[in-house]
C-alpha cells in the first residue's frame, strides 16, 4: 500500500542537483517522477524511481544526505475533479496531507502523498475503493 520515495537534501547552489541526476543516470536508475521544494539554504528533491533502495545506497556512498520514506501513490482517472474527490475523502476523515504531488502515468493520474495519520489514510482509501499503486506498477 506504500511505495518508497527518496528525499534528497541538496544545497541551494549550482551543481548540486546535476550531481544527483548524473549519479542516478550512471547507475542506470530511472526517475519516474520528482519534485523540488526549496528553502533559503537547501532544497528537498523528492524522487520516485525504479530502484529506490539502490539509489538510496548509491547516494549515501557519495555523501549525499538522503532518506527513504514510505508514501502512498494513488491511481485516479485522468479526468477533471478526480484529484479533488480523492483528497475530499481524506479530508472528510480528518486525515492531513503533509505534502502531495501528482503526475500522469500510462493514461492515469497518480497522486503521491504523505499523510497523517497514515494508517487512517490507508483505511479511507480502501473504503472508497481508490487504487493503490505499488513499486511493481512502475
TAKA-V38956 format. One record per run of one state. SS is the DSSP state (alpha for helix, beta for strand, coil for the rest). FROM is the first residue (numbers start at 0). TO is the last residue. If there is no record, write none. Layout:
BEGIN
ss = (SS:SS)
from = (FROM:FROM)
to = (TO:TO)
END
This chain:
BEGIN
ss = (coil:beta:coil:alpha:coil:beta:coil:beta:coil:alpha:coil:beta:coil:alpha:coil:beta:coil:beta:coil:alpha:coil:beta:coil:alpha:coil)
from = (0:2:11:15:26:30:38:41:49:51:61:65:77:81:92:95:105:107:116:117:127:130:132:134:137)
to = (1:10:14:25:29:37:40:48:50:60:64:76:80:91:94:104:106:115:116:126:129:131:133:136:137)
END
